[in-house]
């Protein structure tokens, strides 16, 4: 028996920042225009948004985002799209238009979590029992695994040293996601760190039972479930102790809103990994052109003046880096458990 979470029949742009607007949902056969004009499908009333700023539609069974030659730019995964560019979008892509940020949710998605694993997770204690065997959190210099599957196999290893090496990498990779999610849920930094430790401990207890089977859900779904449980338990403890819970909306927020917070942390971490991997592939000046023009919103002309390059060279540098980053993001998503 599986626990299924059904999502919308249309593509949803789930709002994660900016003045609240109605939820954006787009169905096949229709197109959505986003902009400042009241005639747009959804109005984004802000001086940094063009009258018709961007468009989302399904073309040839693929969902695409188009910049409509906006003045301030349309940002996909923190990178400015080319003037008038059209690009395919995927689940967990982040779109920014002016002060608004959205998380892409493709239609027809389900998350199937195996009920036996869910029971194991839900019944885990919130803190380690005294005397429990928790691996030493050691760091490795060269212990980098080719895929997340290799890392999972390392966690399941019977050899103590190999398992501890895998555990150290697991903490480095997923700890920041858990901490970021807990802080965005309203927890102070110290308590967010405690939640991370508890989540990692609980996953360690059930890790040897986790098998990669898409029909039973992705690893990410289980990690999300453990993290939500830990934060909600922390919320209840603060409330029972009459401690301040202001800003901690995690217990009342809808499931979709909570998942969006977690998915944003996951997407931002994946993008950070892609940037880190891409940077050594380019000359420092090429990367700086990408940062100034592609991410910080500086015009190609101003960036060119600062870097003593031509505007065309700046645009070309940004395009080269952007192509590489997108390829790495795509690969990391394919490797994701």
N, C-alpha and C positions, 0 to 999 in steps of 0.2 A: 504494500500500500504506500502511495506517495502523497506528499503534501504539495499541492499545486497552487501556484500563485498566478492567476490570470491577469494579463495586461490588456490594454486597449486594442481594439481592432484597427485603429489608425496609428500613424506615427505621432508621438507626443513629444513636445518640447517642454520638459519639466523645468519650471523656473527655479533657479537657485540663488538669484541675486537681482536686485532692482525693485522698483515700485510694483506692487502686486497687480497683475492683470489676469483676465480669465485664462484658464488653461488652454494652451494651444494644441489642438488635435487636428491632424490632416489625414484625410482618407485618399486612397488611390483614386485617380481620375480627377482630383482637384488640385489646385495649387494655392499656396499660402504666401501672400505678400505682407512683409513686415516693414513698417516705416512710420514716419511722423504724421503722414496724411490721414485724416479720418476716413478716407475711402479705402484704406488698406484692409486686408483681412483682419489684422490685429494692429491696433494703433499703439506705437511706442512714442509717447509725447515727450520729446527731449531735444534740446538744441543740437546735441551731438549725433542725432539720428536723422538721416536724409528722408525726404518725403516718401520715396520708395527706396528702401535701403537694401533689402535682401528678399530672396524667394526660396521656398522649399516646395518640392514637388516630386512625384514618382515618374521616372522616365525609363522605359525599357526594363521594368521590374527592379530598378535601383532608385533609391532615394538620393536626391541631389540638393545641394545648397548652392545658390548663385548669389554673388554680390552684384547689385544693380548699379554699379558705378557710384557707390556711396562715397561721400567726402571723407568721413572719418574712418572708413574701413569696416569690414566684417571679419571677425576673428574666429578661426576654427582651431580649437585646441591651443589657444593663446598665440597663434600665428596669424598674421594678417593675410587675408586672401588677396590675390591679384585683382586689380581694377576690372570688374566684370567677369571674374573667374567663376567657373562652375565645377564643383567637386562632389564626389560621392561621399555620403555620410554614413556612419555606423553607430550602433548602440554605444553609449558612454562617451561619444564625442561631446565636446563642450563648445557651444556657440556663444559669442559675445557680440552684441549690437548696442553701442553706446554703453550705458550703465547696466543693461540687462544681460544676464548670463543664463543659459539654458543647457540642460542635459538631455541628449537625444535618447529616446526610447523607441525602438523599432516596433512595428505592429506584430501581434501574434506571438509574442514571447511568453514562455512559461518557465517557471523555475520548479523543477521536480526534486523534492528532497525526500530521501528514503526515511520512512517513519522510524525504523530501528535506530538509525544514526541520530535522528532528531531526539529520540528518547534518551539516548546515551548523553547527548549534549545537554538537554534540559535538566538531567538529573545530576550533572557534575556539580560539586560543591563550588561555592564562590571563591574560596581560598584554599590553598593546598593543605592537606592534612599533615599533621606533624609526622615526620619520618617518611613522607612520600618521596619517591625517587624522582627528582627533577634533574635533567641533564645540566651540566655546567655550561654556562653561556660563553663559550670561547669564540674568538674570531679567527678567521683563516685569511692568509695573504693570497694564496693562489687557488683556494678551494672554490672555484666558480663552476657551476653546473650548466650544462648546455641547455637544459629545459627545466621547467617546473616539475615535470614527471621525474627527472633524475633526482631532484631535491626531495620529492616525496618518498622515493625509494630509499634515499639515504636516511630519512627520518625513521623508516621502518626497518632499518638494518639491525641485525643482531649484534654487530660488532660495536662495542661501546664508543671507541674513538671515532669511527665513521658516523655514528649517530649523533655524537656531540658536535662534530664538525657541521653536519647537516642542520642541526638545531641552531647553531650560531648564525648560519646564513639565513635560516628561516626567520629568526628574530630581526636581523638586519633588514630583510626584505619587507616583512609585513608589520613589524612593530610600529613604524611611523604611520601607517594607514590607520591602525587601531587607535593610536594616540590622537591623531588628527580628528578622527570621527568622534572620540569621546569629548575632546575640547569643544568641537562644534555643537555637540549635544548639550553643552553648558557646564561641563565639569571643570573645576580648577586643574591646573597643570599637574599638581601632585597626585590628585585622585585619578586623572587620566592615565598617569604612569602606572598606578595600582591596577586600574582596569586592564591595561595592556598585559601586565604580569599574570593576572588571573585568567585572561583569555588564552594566552599562550600556554599556561599550565593546563587548562581544560582541554585545549586541542591536543597537547602532548599525550594526555590520557587516552584519547580516542584515535590518535593518528594511525596506530597500527591496524585499526579496523577500516580505515578509509581506503576504498578502491576507486580508481578513476573509471567511472561508468557514467557517460552523459545522460543515460536514462534515469539515473538516480540522483542527478544534480551535480553541479560543479563544486569544487572545493570552496570557491568564493562564497557560495550560498551558505555553506556550513559555518565558515568563519564569520560571516555577517550575523548569523543566528546567535553564535556564541557571544559576539560583541554586544549585540542588542540586549541579550539576557544579563550580561555583566553590568551594563549601564543602568538598566531598569532596576536591578537589585541595589545598586549604589544609590539610585534616586530614592527607593523605598527606605533604605537605611537612614538617609539624611532627613527624610520626612518624619520617620518614627522618632528620631532624636531631636526633632524640632529645630533642625538646622536649615539654613537658607536654601531654598530650591528655586529661587528666582532665576529665570532664564533656562531652567532645565525643563524643556517641553517634551522630552523624549517619551515620557509615559503617556502623554495625551496626543501627541502627533499621530497622524494617520500613518499606516504602514508605508504607503507610497512616499511620503515626505521623508520618513526615516531612511528608507532604502536609497533615496536620491542623495542624502547626505553621505551615506557610506559609499555609494557608487562614485560620487564626485571625488572623494578622497582616493579611491582606487584609481580612477582615471588620471588624477593629478600625479599620483605616484608613478604610474606607468609612463606618463609623459616626461616626468623628471628623469626616469631611467633612460628613456630614448634620447633625451638631450645630452645626458652624460656620455652615452655611448657614441653619439654623433660628433660631439665637439672635437675630439682628437683627429677626426678625418679631414679637418679644414684648417687653413691658415688662420692665424688670429685675426687678421684684418677682414677676412671673409666672414668669420663668425661675428665680429663686431658689426659689420654691415647688416647682417641678418638680425642681430639684436636690436639695433637702432631703428631700422626700417620695418622689420618683420614683426617685432614684438612690442616695442616701446612707442609706436605711433609717430615717429619722426618721419617727415617727408623724405623722399629719395634725394631731393635737391639739398636739403640741410645735412643729411647723413653724408652725402658725397662731398660737401664742402668740408665737413669735419674730418673725414677720412682721406681727403685728397684723392678722390675717385670721381668718375663720372656717374651721373644718376643711372645710366644704363648698366654700368658695372655693379652698382649697388643692388639694382633690381635683379640682375642675374645671380649675384651672390646669394641673395635671399631665396630665390627660386631653387638654387642648387641645394642649399641647406634644408629648406622646407621639404623637398622631394626625399632626401635621405631620412629626415625625421619621420615622415609619414610611412616610409617603408619599414623602419624599425618598429614603429608603433603597431603596424599591421602584423609584423612577425611576432612581437610580444603577445599580442592578442591571440594569435594562433597557438602559441605555446601555453597559454593560460589554462590552468586546470578548471 
